[in-house]
Amino acid sequence: EAGAGDDLDLESSDEDPDSSTISLDEDDNTEATIFAFDLSAEDSDGDVDLNEISVTATVTVATDIDDLVNDFTLEIDGQEFSAESYVGTNATVTLVFDIDGDVTIGADEVVTAKLIADFEQMEVGDEGSTIVAQVATADIDAEGADDITVDGSTVTGEIHTLRTEGVSVELVDETVTAIENDDTDQTDDEAKFVLEFEVTAFGDTVYLPFGATASTTDLTEGVVYSIINTNTNAVVTTGTTTPSFDMDGSGETNSFKISDGSSETFTLEVTFDPAASGSYKL
């Protein structure tokens, strides 16, 4: 039967941007890619034409998506498509992109679709809003020699936070070293956890207080860490932790300065002596 071997799969993409803090402007619009997914015809006998794709976008903090985004664009294989008219007075909207056969995915080919948001100037009350997007197989209308039922599962992007000023944090490296037990009250070993991360300031100069604090709740300022029991995923409140926190090459002992637009690398080192044997993480 004609088209019996035509196939299209919806897949996650390596180009989907990691969760991040997107720096917005108080005066101008800002464009950013917030989501990406792959469409694969690798198992198809013939070419596949795209007719229509619907993507769902959801925001928090801001009541309406129109408060944050001026428009959405879907970029596929170098071509851009604007979202059809949608009601932006809700926190969740369905964005419909009319491809109308303008994109053909060749047999044995994979293309990446990227969702680009044109963010408006940030209002004070919307600071800290988040945005996330997803697409399902039923949201993709495609055809080969005949209509195609798209295979795969729903793909959801990472959550992105929107701010005009603040910091973005990226993990650079992580290590764990076992330390042979040297006390007499327990027979368990100890561990040294090391996290190295890069902090970038935007919108203003940022001062990060010296030191790190073990806590079960977030702090308004500074760095907080917890030891987690991996068997129960509960925060461990027994045992002894010894932290060390520093900005590479700073030599500062009060607070660390990160200038607007610049990045600094920090290292958090925590030695943990548990009160009982078990499996733990920082």
BELRA-V522212 format. One record per pair of residues at least 12 apart in sequence whose C-alpha atoms are under 10 Angstrom apart, sorted by the first residue. I is the first residue (numbers start at 1). J is the second residue. If there is no record, write none. Layout:
i:j
I:J
I:J
This chain:
i:j
1:145
1:146
2:144
2:145
2:146
3:44
3:45
3:46
3:47
3:48
3:143
3:144
3:145
3:146
3:147
3:148
4:44
4:45
4:46
4:144
4:145
4:146
4:147
4:148
5:43
5:44
5:45
5:46
5:144
5:145
5:148
6:41
6:42
6:43
6:44
6:45
6:46
6:47
6:48
6:107
6:143
6:144
6:145
6:146
6:147
6:148
6:149
7:40
7:41
7:42
7:43
7:44
7:45
7:46
7:47
7:48
7:107
7:108
7:142
7:143
7:144
7:147
7:148
7:149
7:150
7:151
8:39
8:40
8:41
8:42
8:43
8:44
8:47
8:48
8:49
8:50
8:105
8:107
8:109
8:110
8:137
8:140
8:142
8:143
8:144
8:148
8:149
8:150
8:151
8:152
9:38
9:39
9:40
9:41
9:42
9:43
9:44
9:110
9:137
9:149
9:150
9:151
9:152
9:153
10:37
10:38
10:39
10:40
10:41
10:110
10:135
10:136
10:137
10:140
10:150
10:151
10:152
10:153
10:154
10:155
11:36
11:37
11:38
11:39
11:40
11:110
11:112
11:135
11:136
11:137
11:151
11:152
11:153
11:154
11:155
12:35
12:36
12:37
12:38
12:39
12:112
12:135
12:152
12:153
12:154
12:155
12:156
12:157
13:35
13:36
13:37
13:38
13:39
13:111
13:112
13:113
13:114
13:155
13:157
14:36
14:37
14:38
14:112
15:33
15:35
15:36
15:37
15:38
15:112
15:113
15:114
16:33
16:34
16:35
16:36
16:37
16:38
16:112
16:113
16:114
16:115
16:156
16:157
16:158
17:32
17:33
17:34
17:35
17:36
17:114
17:157
17:158
17:159
17:160
18:34
18:35
18:157
18:158
18:159
18:160
18:170
19:34
19:35
19:132
19:157
19:158
19:159
19:160
19:161
19:168
19:169
19:170
20:34
20:130
20:158
20:159
20:160
20:161
20:162
20:167
20:168
20:169
20:170
21:128
21:129
21:130
21:159
21:160
21:161
21:162
21:163
21:164
21:165
21:166
21:167
21:168
21:169
21:202
22:34
22:119
22:128
22:130
22:160
22:161
22:162
22:163
22:164
22:165
22:166
22:167
22:168
22:202
23:122
23:161
23:162
23:163
23:164
23:165
23:166
23:167
23:168
23:201
23:202
23:203
24:68
24:119
24:120
24:121
24:122
24:127
24:162
24:163
24:164
24:165
24:202
24:203
25:119
25:120
25:121
25:122
25:123
25:163
25:164
25:165
25:203
26:120
26:121
26:122
26:123
26:124
26:163
26:164
26:165
26:203
27:120
27:121
27:122
27:123
28:119
28:120
28:121
28:122
29:68
29:69
29:70
29:117
29:118
29:119
29:120
29:121
29:122
30:69
30:70
30:117
30:118
30:119
30:120
30:121
30:122
31:69
31:70
31:71
31:72
31:73
31:116
31:117
31:118
31:119
31:120
32:72
32:115
32:116
32:117
32:118
32:119
33:72
33:73
33:74
33:75
33:114
33:115
33:116
33:117
33:118
34:57
34:114
34:115
34:116
34:117
34:131
34:132
34:133
34:157
34:158
34:159
34:160
35:55
35:57
35:74
35:113
35:114
35:115
35:116
35:117
35:131
35:132
35:133
35:134
35:135
35:155
35:156
35:157
35:158
35:159
35:160
36:74
36:75
36:76
36:112
36:113
36:114
36:115
36:116
36:133
36:134
36:135
36:155
36:156
36:157
36:158
37:76
37:111
37:112
37:113
37:114
37:115
37:134
37:135
37:155
37:156
37:157
38:76
38:110
38:111
38:112
38:113
38:114
38:155
39:76
39:105
39:109
39:110
39:111
39:112
39:113
39:140
39:150
39:151
39:152
40:105
40:106
40:107
40:108
40:109
40:110
40:111
40:112
40:150
40:151
40:152
41:105
41:106
41:107
41:108
41:109
41:110
41:111
42:105
42:106
42:107
42:108
42:109
42:110
43:107
43:108
43:109
44:105
44:106
44:107
44:108
44:109
44:144
45:106
45:107
45:108
45:144
45:145
46:105
46:106
46:107
46:108
46:144
46:145
47:104
47:105
47:106
47:107
47:108
47:109
47:143
47:144
47:145
48:101
48:103
48:104
48:105
48:106
48:107
48:109
48:142
48:143
48:144
48:145
48:146
48:147
48:148
49:99
49:100
49:101
49:102
49:103
49:104
49:105
49:106
49:141
49:142
49:143
49:144
49:145
49:147
49:148
50:98
50:99
50:100
50:101
50:102
50:103
50:104
50:105
50:140
50:141
50:142
50:143
50:144
51:97
51:98
51:99
51:100
51:101
51:102
51:103
51:104
51:140
51:141
51:142
51:143
52:96
52:97
52:98
52:99
52:100
52:101
52:139
52:140
52:141
52:142
53:74
53:83
53:95
53:96
53:97
53:98
53:99
53:100
53:113
53:135
53:136
53:137
53:138
53:139
53:140
53:141
53:142
54:74
54:83
54:84
54:94
54:95
54:96
54:97
54:98
54:134
54:135
54:136
54:137
54:138
54:139
54:140
54:141
55:74
55:83
55:93
55:94
55:95
55:96
55:97
55:115
55:133
55:134
55:135
55:136
55:139
55:140
55:156
56:92
56:93
56:94
56:95
56:96
56:132
56:133
56:134
56:135
56:136
56:139
56:156
57:72
57:91
57:92
57:93
57:94
57:95
57:115
57:131
57:132
57:133
57:134
57:135
57:156
57:157
58:90
58:91
58:92
58:93
58:94
58:130
58:131
58:132
58:133
58:134
58:159
59:90
59:91
59:92
59:93
59:129
59:130
59:131
59:132
59:133
59:159
59:160
59:161
60:91
60:92
60:126
60:128
60:129
60:130
60:131
60:132
60:161
61:91
61:125
61:126
61:127
61:128
61:129
61:130
61:131
62:90
62:91
62:123
62:125
62:126
62:127
62:128
62:129
62:130
62:131
63:88
63:89
63:90
63:91
63:92
63:126
63:129
64:87
64:88
64:89
64:90
64:91
64:92
64:93
65:87
65:88
65:89
65:90
65:91
65:92
65:93
65:119
65:131
66:87
66:88
66:89
66:90
66:91
66:93
66:119
66:120
67:88
67:89
67:90
67:91
67:119
67:120
67:121
67:122
67:123
67:126
68:88
68:117
68:118
68:119
68:120
68:121
68:122
68:123
68:126
68:129
68:130
68:131
68:162
69:88
69:117
69:118
69:119
69:120
69:121
69:122
70:88
70:117
70:118
70:119
70:120
70:121
71:83
71:84
71:85
71:86
71:88
71:95
71:116
71:117
71:118
71:119
71:120
72:84
72:95
72:96
72:97
72:115
72:116
72:117
72:118
72:119
73:95
73:97
73:114
73:115
73:116
73:117
73:118
74:95
74:96
74:97
74:98
74:99
74:113
74:114
74:115
74:116
74:117
75:112
75:113
75:114
75:115
75:116
76:99
76:102
76:103
76:111
76:112
76:113
76:114
76:115
77:103
77:104
77:105
77:110
77:111
77:112
77:113
77:114
78:103
78:111
78:112
78:113
78:114
79:99
79:102
79:103
79:113
80:97
80:99
80:113
80:114
80:115
80:116
81:96
81:97
81:98
81:99
81:102
81:115
82:95
82:96
82:97
82:98
82:99
82:115
82:116
83:95
83:96
83:97
83:98
84:96
84:97
84:98
85:97
91:131
92:131
92:132
92:133
93:133
94:133
94:134
94:135
94:139
95:133
96:139
96:140
97:140
98:141
99:141
99:142
100:141
100:142
101:142
101:143
104:142
104:143
104:144
105:142
105:144
107:144
115:133
115:134
117:131
119:162
121:164
122:162
122:163
122:164
123:163
123:164
124:163
124:164
126:162
126:163
126:164
127:161
127:162
127:163
127:164
127:165
128:160
128:161
128:162
128:163
128:164
128:165
128:166
129:160
129:161
129:162
129:163
130:159
130:160
130:161
130:162
130:163
131:157
131:158
131:159
131:160
131:161
131:162
132:156
132:157
132:158
132:159
132:160
132:161
133:155
133:156
133:157
133:158
133:159
133:160
134:154
134:155
134:156
134:157
134:158
135:153
135:154
135:155
135:156
135:157
136:150
136:151
136:152
136:153
136:154
136:155
136:156
137:149
137:150
137:151
137:152
137:153
137:154
137:155
138:150
138:151
138:152
138:153
138:154
139:154
163:202
163:203
164:202
164:203
164:204
165:201
165:202
165:203
165:204
165:205
165:206
165:260
166:199
166:200
166:201
166:202
166:203
166:204
166:205
166:206
166:260
167:198
167:199
167:200
167:201
167:202
167:203
167:204
167:205
167:206
167:258
167:260
167:261
167:263
168:198
168:199
168:200
168:201
168:202
168:263
169:197
169:198
169:199
169:200
169:201
169:263
169:264
169:265
170:196
170:197
170:198
170:199
170:200
170:265
171:195
171:196
171:197
171:198
171:199
171:265
171:266
172:195
172:196
172:197
172:198
172:265
172:266
172:267
173:194
173:195
173:196
173:197
173:198
173:267
174:193
174:194
174:195
174:196
174:197
174:267
174:268
174:269
175:192
175:193
175:194
175:195
175:196
175:269
176:191
176:192
176:193
176:194
176:195
176:269
176:270
176:271
176:281
176:282
177:190
177:191
177:192
177:193
177:194
177:271
178:190
178:191
178:192
178:193
178:271
178:272
179:191
179:192
179:271
179:272
179:273
181:273
183:273
185:275
185:276
186:273
186:274
186:275
186:276
186:277
187:275
187:276
187:277
188:273
188:274
188:275
188:276
188:277
188:278
189:272
189:273
189:274
189:276
189:277
189:278
190:240
190:241
190:271
190:272
190:273
190:274
190:275
190:277
191:241
191:270
191:271
191:272
191:273
191:274
191:280
191:281
192:241
192:242
192:243
192:269
192:270
192:271
192:272
192:273
192:282
193:227
193:243
193:268
193:269
193:270
193:271
193:272
193:281
193:282
194:243
194:244
194:245
194:267
194:268
194:269
194:270
194:271
194:282
195:245
195:266
195:267
195:268
195:269
195:270
195:282
196:245
196:246
196:247
196:248
196:265
196:266
196:267
196:268
196:269
197:247
197:264
197:265
197:266
197:267
197:268
198:247
198:263
198:264
198:265
198:266
198:267
199:247
199:258
199:262
199:263
199:264
199:265
199:266
200:258
200:259
200:260
200:261
200:262
200:263
200:264
200:265
201:257
201:258
201:259
201:260
201:261
201:262
201:263
201:264
202:258
202:259
202:260
202:261
202:262
202:263
203:259
203:260
203:261
204:258
204:259
204:260
204:261
205:257
205:258
205:259
205:260
205:261
205:262
206:255
206:256
206:257
206:258
206:259
206:260
207:221
207:222
207:254
207:255
207:256
207:257
207:258
207:259
208:221
208:222
208:223
208:247
208:254
208:255
208:256
208:257
208:258
209:221
209:222
209:223
209:253
209:254
209:255
209:256
209:257
210:222
210:223
210:244
210:245
210:246
210:247
210:252
210:253
210:254
210:255
210:256
211:223
211:224
211:243
211:244
211:245
211:246
211:253
211:254
211:255
211:256
211:268
212:224
212:225
212:242
212:243
212:244
212:245
212:246
212:268
212:269
212:270
213:225
213:226
213:241
213:242
213:243
213:244
213:245
214:226
214:227
214:237
214:241
214:242
214:243
214:270
215:227
215:235
215:236
215:237
216:234
216:235
216:236
216:237
222:255
223:245
223:268
225:243
225:268
225:270
225:282
226:241
226:270
226:281
226:282
227:239
227:241
227:270
227:272
227:274
227:280
227:281
227:282
228:279
228:280
228:281
228:282
229:278
229:279
229:280
229:281
229:282
230:278
230:279
230:280
230:281
230:282
231:278
231:279
231:280
232:279
232:280
233:280
233:281
234:280
235:280
235:281
235:282
236:274
236:275
236:280
236:281
237:274
237:275
238:273
238:274
238:275
238:276
239:272
239:273
239:274
239:275
239:276
240:270
240:271
240:272
240:273
240:274
240:275
241:270
241:271
241:272
241:273
241:274
242:269
242:270
242:271
242:272
242:273
243:268
243:269
243:270
243:271
243:272
244:267
244:268
244:269
244:270
244:271
245:266
245:267
245:268
245:269
245:270
246:265
246:266
246:267
246:268
246:269
247:264
247:265
247:266
247:267
247:268
248:264
248:265
248:266
248:267
249:264
249:265
249:266
250:264
250:265
250:266
269:282
270:282
